[in-house]
Every structure is written in C-alpha cells, then in structure tokens.
Amino acid sequence: MALIQWRRVGLPLMGMVLMTAVAQAGDRLTPRGAAGPVLVVNQDQIAGKWKQFKGELKAKWAEFTEDDLMLIEGRIDILEGKIQERYGDRREEVKRWVDEWFESHADKPSQS
C-alpha cells in the first residue's frame, strides 16, 4: 500500500523538485501534461525582493491578505500554496504574473 501511495504522490513531487533544482532563475519550464509553465522563481529571488514584491502582489491580486503575506514572508513553497488556495482556477495566471514580475525587476536592486 505504501509503495502505491509513493508512486502516486512521491514520484511526481520528486520530479517537480528536481525540475526546479535544475532550472535557472527566470527559465520557463513546462512539464509533460501541464497546462502551462510552472513557477521557476527561486527562493533567493523571493527573499531578496520580498518587501517590494509583496506590495505589488497584494495590489494586483487582492485575495492575498496581510496574514497571508506575513505567513509567506519570502518563502516560495508557502507562496505557491497560497496561490493554489486563493486562486485555484487562475493559479497559472498568478504564477505567470509572478515570473514576469521577477523578470522585469531582475536588474533592479532590492529595497530592504
């Protein structure tokens, strides 16, 4: 039973982790069977530009609450979970906006 659950859950999850680990920041990856590109912004990018990013995130995607932003606090895994929770049917649109935001702010120094 445990092996079946591992194959159903663990293998796809491991593939996503590996794919993210090999990707360069800003790359757009589309796994087989996926509807669109997956979020490839890395942890360092989120943490480094968090103060600047969170204001624009909340302005553009109003369903993110102050509590969400405090919980995320620059952590990519929690950001992705909150995107799924708040915008399940539009998550690809939000992820695309996040990627585009980081592409457009790549050369600008963060304001800490």
Secondary structure, 3 states (H helix, E strand, C coil): CHHHHHHHHHHHHHHHHHHHHHCCCCCCECCCCCCCCECCCCHHHHHHCHHHHHHHHHHHCCCCCHHHHHHHCCCHHHHHHHHHHHCHHHHHHHHHHHHHHHHHCCCCCCCC
